[in-house]
Amino acid sequence: MIEDKLSIEDKLSIKLFRQEKGQGAKRICQEFSYNKWAVSSVRDLLRKIDTTNSISHKAGSVWPRTVRTERNIACVAELI
């Protein structure tokens, strides 16, 4: 089974391996074959690392968590 999700530890390992060895996605997947990473996921991460030198999300790219704001809690309490 090929996993599409990469954990933070996986991403850090891939970044370190890329910076030290300069290997591509297929080679990294072969080197860490026990993790069963999808080559496309590793390729996307390498593209991000090469462009931004970071494994984190771009600012503003993560969906904001605004569901449990004080205002929304008050509105729901009013409705109930």
PyMOL Python script that loads the backbone (N, CA, C, O; Angstrom):
from pymol import cmd

cmd.read_pdbstr("""\
ATOM      1  N   MET A   1       0.841  -1.180   0.000  1.00  0.00           N
ATOM      2  CA  MET A   1       0.000   0.000   0.000  1.00  0.00           C
ATOM      3  C   MET A   1       0.887   1.244   0.000  1.00  0.00           C
ATOM      4  O   MET A   1       1.841   1.330   0.773  1.00  0.00           O
ATOM      5  N   ILE A   2       0.572   2.201  -0.864  1.00  0.00           N
ATOM      6  CA  ILE A   2       1.341   3.435  -0.943  1.00  0.00           C
ATOM      7  C   ILE A   2       0.604   4.512  -0.163  1.00  0.00           C
ATOM      8  O   ILE A   2      -0.595   4.717  -0.350  1.00  0.00           O
ATOM      9  N   GLU A   3       1.329   5.196   0.712  1.00  0.00           N
ATOM     10  CA  GLU A   3       0.730   6.234   1.535  1.00  0.00           C
ATOM     11  C   GLU A   3       0.985   7.594   0.911  1.00  0.00           C
ATOM     12  O   GLU A   3       2.095   7.878   0.460  1.00  0.00           O
ATOM     13  N   ASP A   4      -0.044   8.438   0.883  1.00  0.00           N
ATOM     14  CA  ASP A   4       0.100   9.773   0.330  1.00  0.00           C
ATOM     15  C   ASP A   4       0.491  10.792   1.375  1.00  0.00           C
ATOM     16  O   ASP A   4       1.086  11.816   1.038  1.00  0.00           O
ATOM     17  N   LYS A   5       0.179  10.544   2.623  1.00  0.00           N
ATOM     18  CA  LYS A   5       0.458  11.509   3.684  1.00  0.00           C
ATOM     19  C   LYS A   5       1.876  11.316   4.217  1.00  0.00           C
ATOM     20  O   LYS A   5       2.309  10.198   4.496  1.00  0.00           O
ATOM     21  N   LEU A   6       2.574  12.423   4.347  1.00  0.00           N
ATOM     22  CA  LEU A   6       3.923  12.402   4.909  1.00  0.00           C
ATOM     23  C   LEU A   6       3.892  13.118   6.248  1.00  0.00           C
ATOM     24  O   LEU A   6       3.374  14.231   6.343  1.00  0.00           O
ATOM     25  N   SER A   7       4.438  12.496   7.282  1.00  0.00           N
ATOM     26  CA  SER A   7       4.487  13.136   8.591  1.00  0.00           C
ATOM     27  C   SER A   7       5.590  14.191   8.607  1.00  0.00           C
ATOM     28  O   SER A   7       6.407  14.265   7.689  1.00  0.00           O
ATOM     29  N   ILE A   8       5.601  14.990   9.646  1.00  0.00           N
ATOM     30  CA  ILE A   8       6.641  16.014   9.798  1.00  0.00           C
ATOM     31  C   ILE A   8       8.017  15.365   9.839  1.00  0.00           C
ATOM     32  O   ILE A   8       8.967  15.878   9.249  1.00  0.00           O
ATOM     33  N   GLU A   9       8.125  14.235  10.538  1.00  0.00           N
ATOM     34  CA  GLU A   9       9.403  13.529  10.618  1.00  0.00           C
ATOM     35  C   GLU A   9       9.845  13.045   9.238  1.00  0.00           C
ATOM     36  O   GLU A   9      11.022  13.128   8.888  1.00  0.00           O
ATOM     37  N   ASP A  10       8.877  12.534   8.452  1.00  0.00           N
ATOM     38  CA  ASP A  10       9.179  12.093   7.090  1.00  0.00           C
ATOM     39  C   ASP A  10       9.686  13.262   6.253  1.00  0.00           C
ATOM     40  O   ASP A  10      10.684  13.144   5.542  1.00  0.00           O
ATOM     41  N   LYS A  11       8.991  14.384   6.346  1.00  0.00           N
ATOM     42  CA  LYS A  11       9.372  15.562   5.566  1.00  0.00           C
ATOM     43  C   LYS A  11      10.769  16.048   5.937  1.00  0.00           C
ATOM     44  O   LYS A  11      11.551  16.431   5.067  1.00  0.00           O
ATOM     45  N   LEU A  12      11.081  16.032   7.237  1.00  0.00           N
ATOM     46  CA  LEU A  12      12.409  16.447   7.673  1.00  0.00           C
ATOM     47  C   LEU A  12      13.484  15.488   7.168  1.00  0.00           C
ATOM     48  O   LEU A  12      14.567  15.915   6.768  1.00  0.00           O
ATOM     49  N   SER A  13      13.178  14.187   7.190  1.00  0.00           N
ATOM     50  CA  SER A  13      14.132  13.192   6.682  1.00  0.00           C
ATOM     51  C   SER A  13      14.383  13.393   5.191  1.00  0.00           C
ATOM     52  O   SER A  13      15.524  13.330   4.733  1.00  0.00           O
ATOM     53  N   ILE A  14      13.318  13.634   4.444  1.00  0.00           N
ATOM     54  CA  ILE A  14      13.441  13.841   3.002  1.00  0.00           C
ATOM     55  C   ILE A  14      14.237  15.107   2.719  1.00  0.00           C
ATOM     56  O   ILE A  14      15.103  15.115   1.843  1.00  0.00           O
ATOM     57  N   LYS A  15      13.948  16.183   3.458  1.00  0.00           N
ATOM     58  CA  LYS A  15      14.671  17.442   3.260  1.00  0.00           C
ATOM     59  C   LYS A  15      16.159  17.264   3.541  1.00  0.00           C
ATOM     60  O   LYS A  15      17.002  17.719   2.768  1.00  0.00           O
ATOM     61  N   LEU A  16      16.475  16.605   4.643  1.00  0.00           N
ATOM     62  CA  LEU A  16      17.875  16.386   5.003  1.00  0.00           C
ATOM     63  C   LEU A  16      18.581  15.538   3.954  1.00  0.00           C
ATOM     64  O   LEU A  16      19.703  15.847   3.552  1.00  0.00           O
ATOM     65  N   PHE A  17      17.926  14.471   3.513  1.00  0.00           N
ATOM     66  CA  PHE A  17      18.512  13.592   2.499  1.00  0.00           C
ATOM     67  C   PHE A  17      18.723  14.339   1.192  1.00  0.00           C
ATOM     68  O   PHE A  17      19.739  14.152   0.523  1.00  0.00           O
ATOM     69  N   ARG A  18      17.762  15.190   0.824  1.00  0.00           N
ATOM     70  CA  ARG A  18      17.875  15.974  -0.413  1.00  0.00           C
ATOM     71  C   ARG A  18      19.047  16.941  -0.325  1.00  0.00           C
ATOM     72  O   ARG A  18      19.819  17.072  -1.275  1.00  0.00           O
ATOM     73  N   GLN A  19      19.186  17.621   0.815  1.00  0.00           N
ATOM     74  CA  GLN A  19      20.247  18.613   0.963  1.00  0.00           C
ATOM     75  C   GLN A  19      21.625  17.973   1.043  1.00  0.00           C
ATOM     76  O   GLN A  19      22.591  18.513   0.505  1.00  0.00           O
ATOM     77  N   GLU A  20      21.722  16.831   1.707  1.00  0.00           N
ATOM     78  CA  GLU A  20      23.025  16.185   1.863  1.00  0.00           C
ATOM     79  C   GLU A  20      23.456  15.406   0.621  1.00  0.00           C
ATOM     80  O   GLU A  20      24.619  15.462   0.222  1.00  0.00           O
ATOM     81  N   LYS A  21      22.520  14.681   0.016  1.00  0.00           N
ATOM     82  CA  LYS A  21      22.868  13.789  -1.089  1.00  0.00           C
ATOM     83  C   LYS A  21      22.431  14.302  -2.448  1.00  0.00           C
ATOM     84  O   LYS A  21      22.991  13.890  -3.464  1.00  0.00           O
ATOM     85  N   GLY A  22      21.434  15.202  -2.497  1.00  0.00           N
ATOM     86  CA  GLY A  22      20.946  15.726  -3.765  1.00  0.00           C
ATOM     87  C   GLY A  22      20.185  14.715  -4.595  1.00  0.00           C
ATOM     88  O   GLY A  22      20.129  14.831  -5.819  1.00  0.00           O
ATOM     89  N   GLN A  23      19.595  13.718  -3.938  1.00  0.00           N
ATOM     90  CA  GLN A  23      18.876  12.649  -4.648  1.00  0.00           C
ATOM     91  C   GLN A  23      17.480  13.087  -5.065  1.00  0.00           C
ATOM     92  O   GLN A  23      16.906  14.005  -4.479  1.00  0.00           O
ATOM     93  N   GLY A  24      16.934  12.421  -6.086  1.00  0.00           N
ATOM     94  CA  GLY A  24      15.593  12.687  -6.585  1.00  0.00           C
ATOM     95  C   GLY A  24      14.551  11.856  -5.852  1.00  0.00           C
ATOM     96  O   GLY A  24      14.873  11.078  -4.954  1.00  0.00           O
ATOM     97  N   ALA A  25      13.305  12.035  -6.249  1.00  0.00           N
ATOM     98  CA  ALA A  25      12.180  11.398  -5.574  1.00  0.00           C
ATOM     99  C   ALA A  25      12.238   9.873  -5.640  1.00  0.00           C
ATOM    100  O   ALA A  25      12.018   9.200  -4.633  1.00  0.00           O
ATOM    101  N   LYS A  26      12.530   9.330  -6.808  1.00  0.00           N
ATOM    102  CA  LYS A  26      12.568   7.865  -6.942  1.00  0.00           C
ATOM    103  C   LYS A  26      13.654   7.263  -6.067  1.00  0.00           C
ATOM    104  O   LYS A  26      13.432   6.249  -5.404  1.00  0.00           O
ATOM    105  N   ARG A  27      14.820   7.880  -6.063  1.00  0.00           N
ATOM    106  CA  ARG A  27      15.944   7.372  -5.271  1.00  0.00           C
ATOM    107  C   ARG A  27      15.647   7.459  -3.771  1.00  0.00           C
ATOM    108  O   ARG A  27      15.992   6.556  -3.009  1.00  0.00           O
ATOM    109  N   ILE A  28      15.007   8.546  -3.361  1.00  0.00           N
ATOM    110  CA  ILE A  28      14.654   8.692  -1.945  1.00  0.00           C
ATOM    111  C   ILE A  28      13.634   7.632  -1.556  1.00  0.00           C
ATOM    112  O   ILE A  28      13.735   7.050  -0.476  1.00  0.00           O
ATOM    113  N   CYS A  29      12.654   7.372  -2.415  1.00  0.00           N
ATOM    114  CA  CYS A  29      11.657   6.333  -2.124  1.00  0.00           C
ATOM    115  C   CYS A  29      12.302   4.945  -2.051  1.00  0.00           C
ATOM    116  O   CYS A  29      11.885   4.112  -1.246  1.00  0.00           O
ATOM    117  N   GLN A  30      13.312   4.694  -2.883  1.00  0.00           N
ATOM    118  CA  GLN A  30      14.031   3.419  -2.825  1.00  0.00           C
ATOM    119  C   GLN A  30      14.835   3.315  -1.539  1.00  0.00           C
ATOM    120  O   GLN A  30      14.874   2.263  -0.901  1.00  0.00           O
ATOM    121  N   GLU A  31      15.473   4.412  -1.169  1.00  0.00           N
ATOM    122  CA  GLU A  31      16.321   4.436   0.029  1.00  0.00           C
ATOM    123  C   GLU A  31      15.489   4.190   1.295  1.00  0.00           C
ATOM    124  O   GLU A  31      15.941   3.515   2.219  1.00  0.00           O
ATOM    125  N   PHE A  32      14.278   4.740   1.329  1.00  0.00           N
ATOM    126  CA  PHE A  32      13.384   4.594   2.475  1.00  0.00           C
ATOM    127  C   PHE A  32      12.195   3.711   2.099  1.00  0.00           C
ATOM    128  O   PHE A  32      11.055   4.054   2.412  1.00  0.00           O
ATOM    129  N   SER A  33      12.438   2.598   1.443  1.00  0.00           N
ATOM    130  CA  SER A  33      11.362   1.751   0.911  1.00  0.00           C
ATOM    131  C   SER A  33      10.433   1.213   1.992  1.00  0.00           C
ATOM    132  O   SER A  33       9.276   0.910   1.702  1.00  0.00           O
ATOM    133  N   TYR A  34      10.900   1.087   3.212  1.00  0.00           N
ATOM    134  CA  TYR A  34      10.067   0.569   4.292  1.00  0.00           C
ATOM    135  C   TYR A  34       8.932   1.529   4.646  1.00  0.00           C
ATOM    136  O   TYR A  34       7.962   1.115   5.281  1.00  0.00           O
ATOM    137  N   ASN A  35       9.029   2.812   4.246  1.00  0.00           N
ATOM    138  CA  ASN A  35       7.972   3.785   4.533  1.00  0.00           C
ATOM    139  C   ASN A  35       6.839   3.754   3.520  1.00  0.00           C
ATOM    140  O   ASN A  35       5.743   4.234   3.810  1.00  0.00           O
ATOM    141  N   LYS A  36       7.080   3.197   2.338  1.00  0.00           N
ATOM    142  CA  LYS A  36       6.078   3.100   1.273  1.00  0.00           C
ATOM    143  C   LYS A  36       5.490   4.468   0.908  1.00  0.00           C
ATOM    144  O   LYS A  36       4.274   4.624   0.802  1.00  0.00           O
ATOM    145  N   TRP A  37       6.366   5.446   0.720  1.00  0.00           N
ATOM    146  CA  TRP A  37       5.937   6.773   0.298  1.00  0.00           C
ATOM    147  C   TRP A  37       5.567   6.751  -1.171  1.00  0.00           C
ATOM    148  O   TRP A  37       6.162   6.009  -1.953  1.00  0.00           O
ATOM    149  N   ALA A  38       4.583   7.561  -1.554  1.00  0.00           N
ATOM    150  CA  ALA A  38       4.224   7.731  -2.952  1.00  0.00           C
ATOM    151  C   ALA A  38       5.270   8.640  -3.601  1.00  0.00           C
ATOM    152  O   ALA A  38       5.611   9.686  -3.050  1.00  0.00           O
ATOM    153  N   VAL A  39       5.772   8.247  -4.757  1.00  0.00           N
ATOM    154  CA  VAL A  39       6.792   9.028  -5.455  1.00  0.00           C
ATOM    155  C   VAL A  39       6.264  10.424  -5.752  1.00  0.00           C
ATOM    156  O   VAL A  39       7.010  11.398  -5.654  1.00  0.00           O
ATOM    157  N   SER A  40       4.998  10.536  -6.112  1.00  0.00           N
ATOM    158  CA  SER A  40       4.431  11.847  -6.428  1.00  0.00           C
ATOM    159  C   SER A  40       4.422  12.766  -5.208  1.00  0.00           C
ATOM    160  O   SER A  40       4.650  13.968  -5.344  1.00  0.00           O
ATOM    161  N   SER A  41       4.161  12.220  -4.014  1.00  0.00           N
ATOM    162  CA  SER A  41       4.181  13.032  -2.795  1.00  0.00           C
ATOM    163  C   SER A  41       5.586  13.526  -2.501  1.00  0.00           C
ATOM    164  O   SER A  41       5.781  14.684  -2.133  1.00  0.00           O
ATOM    165  N   VAL A  42       6.560  12.648  -2.665  1.00  0.00           N
ATOM    166  CA  VAL A  42       7.958  13.032  -2.429  1.00  0.00           C
ATOM    167  C   VAL A  42       8.393  14.054  -3.471  1.00  0.00           C
ATOM    168  O   VAL A  42       9.084  15.019  -3.145  1.00  0.00           O
ATOM    169  N   ARG A  43       7.992  13.850  -4.720  1.00  0.00           N
ATOM    170  CA  ARG A  43       8.341  14.784  -5.796  1.00  0.00           C
ATOM    171  C   ARG A  43       7.771  16.179  -5.503  1.00  0.00           C
ATOM    172  O   ARG A  43       8.459  17.186  -5.671  1.00  0.00           O
ATOM    173  N   ASP A  44       6.512  16.226  -5.064  1.00  0.00           N
ATOM    174  CA  ASP A  44       5.890  17.513  -4.731  1.00  0.00           C
ATOM    175  C   ASP A  44       6.625  18.196  -3.580  1.00  0.00           C
ATOM    176  O   ASP A  44       6.852  19.405  -3.607  1.00  0.00           O
ATOM    177  N   LEU A  45       6.993  17.410  -2.571  1.00  0.00           N
ATOM    178  CA  LEU A  45       7.721  17.973  -1.437  1.00  0.00           C
ATOM    179  C   LEU A  45       9.097  18.477  -1.866  1.00  0.00           C
ATOM    180  O   LEU A  45       9.529  19.539  -1.415  1.00  0.00           O
ATOM    181  N   LEU A  46       9.788  17.738  -2.723  1.00  0.00           N
ATOM    182  CA  LEU A  46      11.105  18.174  -3.197  1.00  0.00           C
ATOM    183  C   LEU A  46      10.995  19.478  -3.995  1.00  0.00           C
ATOM    184  O   LEU A  46      11.850  20.357  -3.886  1.00  0.00           O
ATOM    185  N   ARG A  47       9.950  19.589  -4.783  1.00  0.00           N
ATOM    186  CA  ARG A  47       9.734  20.831  -5.538  1.00  0.00           C
ATOM    187  C   ARG A  47       9.564  22.003  -4.570  1.00  0.00           C
ATOM    188  O   ARG A  47      10.110  23.085  -4.790  1.00  0.00           O
ATOM    189  N   LYS A  48       8.803  21.776  -3.501  1.00  0.00           N
ATOM    190  CA  LYS A  48       8.587  22.804  -2.490  1.00  0.00           C
ATOM    191  C   LYS A  48       9.895  23.145  -1.771  1.00  0.00           C
ATOM    192  O   LYS A  48      10.190  24.318  -1.541  1.00  0.00           O
ATOM    193  N   ILE A  49      10.673  22.126  -1.419  1.00  0.00           N
ATOM    194  CA  ILE A  49      11.953  22.341  -0.738  1.00  0.00           C
ATOM    195  C   ILE A  49      12.904  23.123  -1.636  1.00  0.00           C
ATOM    196  O   ILE A  49      13.578  24.043  -1.173  1.00  0.00           O
ATOM    197  N   ASP A  50      12.961  22.763  -2.921  1.00  0.00           N
ATOM    198  CA  ASP A  50      13.861  23.449  -3.845  1.00  0.00           C
ATOM    199  C   ASP A  50      13.463  24.910  -4.052  1.00  0.00           C
ATOM    200  O   ASP A  50      14.319  25.777  -4.228  1.00  0.00           O
ATOM    201  N   THR A  51      12.163  25.173  -4.031  1.00  0.00           N
ATOM    202  CA  THR A  51      11.674  26.526  -4.271  1.00  0.00           C
ATOM    203  C   THR A  51      11.779  27.416  -3.044  1.00  0.00           C
ATOM    204  O   THR A  51      12.248  28.551  -3.131  1.00  0.00           O
ATOM    205  N   THR A  52      11.339  26.898  -1.895  1.00  0.00           N
ATOM    206  CA  THR A  52      11.237  27.728  -0.692  1.00  0.00           C
ATOM    207  C   THR A  52      12.246  27.370   0.394  1.00  0.00           C
ATOM    208  O   THR A  52      12.397  28.114   1.363  1.00  0.00           O
ATOM    209  N   ASN A  53      12.936  26.245   0.248  1.00  0.00           N
ATOM    210  CA  ASN A  53      13.854  25.721   1.269  1.00  0.00           C
ATOM    211  C   ASN A  53      13.133  25.494   2.597  1.00  0.00           C
ATOM    212  O   ASN A  53      13.723  25.644   3.667  1.00  0.00           O
ATOM    213  N   SER A  54      11.856  25.132   2.518  1.00  0.00           N
ATOM    214  CA  SER A  54      11.052  24.932   3.714  1.00  0.00           C
ATOM    215  C   SER A  54      10.094  23.765   3.480  1.00  0.00           C
ATOM    216  O   SER A  54       9.762  23.442   2.340  1.00  0.00           O
ATOM    217  N   ILE A  55       9.651  23.130   4.581  1.00  0.00           N
ATOM    218  CA  ILE A  55       8.660  22.064   4.476  1.00  0.00           C
ATOM    219  C   ILE A  55       7.311  22.527   5.001  1.00  0.00           C
ATOM    220  O   ILE A  55       6.340  21.772   4.960  1.00  0.00           O
ATOM    221  N   SER A  56       7.238  23.759   5.494  1.00  0.00           N
ATOM    222  CA  SER A  56       5.992  24.239   6.084  1.00  0.00           C
ATOM    223  C   SER A  56       5.070  24.850   5.034  1.00  0.00           C
ATOM    224  O   SER A  56       5.484  25.138   3.911  1.00  0.00           O
ATOM    225  N   HIS A  57       3.821  25.037   5.421  1.00  0.00           N
ATOM    226  CA  HIS A  57       2.821  25.621   4.536  1.00  0.00           C
ATOM    227  C   HIS A  57       3.138  27.092   4.294  1.00  0.00           C
ATOM    228  O   HIS A  57       3.772  27.751   5.118  1.00  0.00           O
ATOM    229  N   LYS A  58       2.684  27.591   3.149  1.00  0.00           N
ATOM    230  CA  LYS A  58       2.794  29.017   2.890  1.00  0.00           C
ATOM    231  C   LYS A  58       1.847  29.746   3.830  1.00  0.00           C
ATOM    232  O   LYS A  58       0.811  29.207   4.219  1.00  0.00           O
ATOM    233  N   ALA A  59       2.203  30.970   4.193  1.00  0.00           N
ATOM    234  CA  ALA A  59       1.343  31.764   5.061  1.00  0.00           C
ATOM    235  C   ALA A  59       0.006  31.991   4.370  1.00  0.00           C
ATOM    236  O   ALA A  59      -0.039  32.417   3.217  1.00  0.00           O
ATOM    237  N   GLY A  60      -1.074  31.706   5.072  1.00  0.00           N
ATOM    238  CA  GLY A  60      -2.403  31.899   4.532  1.00  0.00           C
ATOM    239  C   GLY A  60      -2.932  30.753   3.702  1.00  0.00           C
ATOM    240  O   GLY A  60      -4.061  30.825   3.217  1.00  0.00           O
ATOM    241  N   SER A  61      -2.159  29.699   3.520  1.00  0.00           N
ATOM    242  CA  SER A  61      -2.612  28.592   2.681  1.00  0.00           C
ATOM    243  C   SER A  61      -3.427  27.560   3.458  1.00  0.00           C
ATOM    244  O   SER A  61      -4.110  26.731   2.857  1.00  0.00           O
ATOM    245  N   VAL A  62      -3.362  27.605   4.766  1.00  0.00           N
ATOM    246  CA  VAL A  62      -4.100  26.661   5.599  1.00  0.00           C
ATOM    247  C   VAL A  62      -5.466  27.271   5.907  1.00  0.00           C
ATOM    248  O   VAL A  62      -5.571  28.466   6.185  1.00  0.00           O
ATOM    249  N   TRP A  63      -6.505  26.448   5.856  1.00  0.00           N
ATOM    250  CA  TRP A  63      -7.847  26.928   6.122  1.00  0.00           C
ATOM    251  C   TRP A  63      -7.917  27.482   7.546  1.00  0.00           C
ATOM    252  O   TRP A  63      -7.559  26.788   8.498  1.00  0.00           O
ATOM    253  N   PRO A  64      -8.378  28.729   7.698  1.00  0.00           N
ATOM    254  CA  PRO A  64      -8.427  29.324   9.040  1.00  0.00           C
ATOM    255  C   PRO A  64      -9.460  28.641   9.930  1.00  0.00           C
ATOM    256  O   PRO A  64     -10.529  28.247   9.464  1.00  0.00           O
ATOM    257  N   ARG A  65      -9.139  28.508  11.185  1.00  0.00           N
ATOM    258  CA  ARG A  65     -10.045  27.871  12.142  1.00  0.00           C
ATOM    259  C   ARG A  65     -10.829  28.963  12.860  1.00  0.00           C
ATOM    260  O   ARG A  65     -10.383  29.510  13.869  1.00  0.00           O
ATOM    261  N   THR A  66     -11.990  29.263  12.325  1.00  0.00           N
ATOM    262  CA  THR A  66     -12.799  30.345  12.871  1.00  0.00           C
ATOM    263  C   THR A  66     -14.121  29.848  13.425  1.00  0.00           C
ATOM    264  O   THR A  66     -14.980  30.657  13.776  1.00  0.00           O
ATOM    265  N   VAL A  67     -14.302  28.568  13.512  1.00  0.00           N
ATOM    266  CA  VAL A  67     -15.582  28.012  13.928  1.00  0.00           C
ATOM    267  C   VAL A  67     -15.879  28.322  15.385  1.00  0.00           C
ATOM    268  O   VAL A  67     -17.008  28.685  15.716  1.00  0.00           O
ATOM    269  N   ARG A  68     -14.902  28.191  16.255  1.00  0.00           N
ATOM    270  CA  ARG A  68     -15.157  28.371  17.686  1.00  0.00           C
ATOM    271  C   ARG A  68     -14.673  29.725  18.188  1.00  0.00           C
ATOM    272  O   ARG A  68     -13.957  29.808  19.186  1.00  0.00           O
ATOM    273  N   THR A  69     -15.062  30.769  17.499  1.00  0.00           N
ATOM    274  CA  THR A  69     -14.746  32.110  17.989  1.00  0.00           C
ATOM    275  C   THR A  69     -15.786  32.501  19.031  1.00  0.00           C
ATOM    276  O   THR A  69     -16.865  31.912  19.097  1.00  0.00           O
ATOM    277  N   GLU A  70     -15.456  33.486  19.831  1.00  0.00           N
ATOM    278  CA  GLU A  70     -16.390  33.945  20.866  1.00  0.00           C
ATOM    279  C   GLU A  70     -17.709  34.400  20.236  1.00  0.00           C
ATOM    280  O   GLU A  70     -18.788  34.154  20.774  1.00  0.00           O
ATOM    281  N   ARG A  71     -17.596  35.063  19.092  1.00  0.00           N
ATOM    282  CA  ARG A  71     -18.792  35.568  18.416  1.00  0.00           C
ATOM    283  C   ARG A  71     -19.690  34.412  17.966  1.00  0.00           C
ATOM    284  O   ARG A  71     -20.904  34.446  18.167  1.00  0.00           O
ATOM    285  N   ASN A  72     -19.085  33.394  17.359  1.00  0.00           N
ATOM    286  CA  ASN A  72     -19.884  32.244  16.902  1.00  0.00           C
ATOM    287  C   ASN A  72     -20.487  31.476  18.061  1.00  0.00           C
ATOM    288  O   ASN A  72     -21.620  31.003  17.964  1.00  0.00           O
ATOM    289  N   ILE A  73     -19.766  31.344  19.138  1.00  0.00           N
ATOM    290  CA  ILE A  73     -20.290  30.646  20.323  1.00  0.00           C
ATOM    291  C   ILE A  73     -21.505  31.393  20.865  1.00  0.00           C
ATOM    292  O   ILE A  73     -22.508  30.782  21.234  1.00  0.00           O
ATOM    293  N   ALA A  74     -21.406  32.719  20.909  1.00  0.00           N
ATOM    294  CA  ALA A  74     -22.522  33.526  21.383  1.00  0.00           C
ATOM    295  C   ALA A  74     -23.731  33.403  20.456  1.00  0.00           C
ATOM    296  O   ALA A  74     -24.866  33.320  20.926  1.00  0.00           O
ATOM    297  N   CYS A  75     -23.495  33.391  19.144  1.00  0.00           N
ATOM    298  CA  CYS A  75     -24.600  33.250  18.184  1.00  0.00           C
ATOM    299  C   CYS A  75     -25.301  31.916  18.340  1.00  0.00           C
ATOM    300  O   CYS A  75     -26.530  31.855  18.321  1.00  0.00           O
ATOM    301  N   VAL A  76     -24.544  30.856  18.491  1.00  0.00           N
ATOM    302  CA  VAL A  76     -25.134  29.521  18.656  1.00  0.00           C
ATOM    303  C   VAL A  76     -25.888  29.445  19.976  1.00  0.00           C
ATOM    304  O   VAL A  76     -26.973  28.867  20.039  1.00  0.00           O
ATOM    305  N   ALA A  77     -25.329  30.018  21.017  1.00  0.00           N
ATOM    306  CA  ALA A  77     -26.017  30.022  22.321  1.00  0.00           C
ATOM    307  C   ALA A  77     -27.338  30.767  22.214  1.00  0.00           C
ATOM    308  O   ALA A  77     -28.329  30.369  22.827  1.00  0.00           O
ATOM    309  N   GLU A  78     -27.360  31.850  21.434  1.00  0.00           N
ATOM    310  CA  GLU A  78     -28.574  32.615  21.228  1.00  0.00           C
ATOM    311  C   GLU A  78     -29.624  31.801  20.483  1.00  0.00           C
ATOM    312  O   GLU A  78     -30.813  31.867  20.797  1.00  0.00           O
ATOM    313  N   LEU A  79     -29.174  31.034  19.496  1.00  0.00           N
ATOM    314  CA  LEU A  79     -30.101  30.208  18.710  1.00  0.00           C
ATOM    315  C   LEU A  79     -30.715  29.083  19.537  1.00  0.00           C
ATOM    316  O   LEU A  79     -31.861  28.695  19.313  1.00  0.00           O
ATOM    317  N   ILE A  80     -29.975  28.579  20.463  1.00  0.00           N
ATOM    318  CA  ILE A  80     -30.449  27.470  21.301  1.00  0.00           C
ATOM    319  C   ILE A  80     -31.388  28.015  22.322  1.00  0.00           C
ATOM    320  O   ILE A  80     -31.914  27.261  23.141  1.00  0.00           O
TER     321      ILE A  80
END
""", "prot")
cmd.dss("prot")
cmd.show_as("cartoon", "prot")
cmd.util.cbc("prot")
cmd.orient("prot")
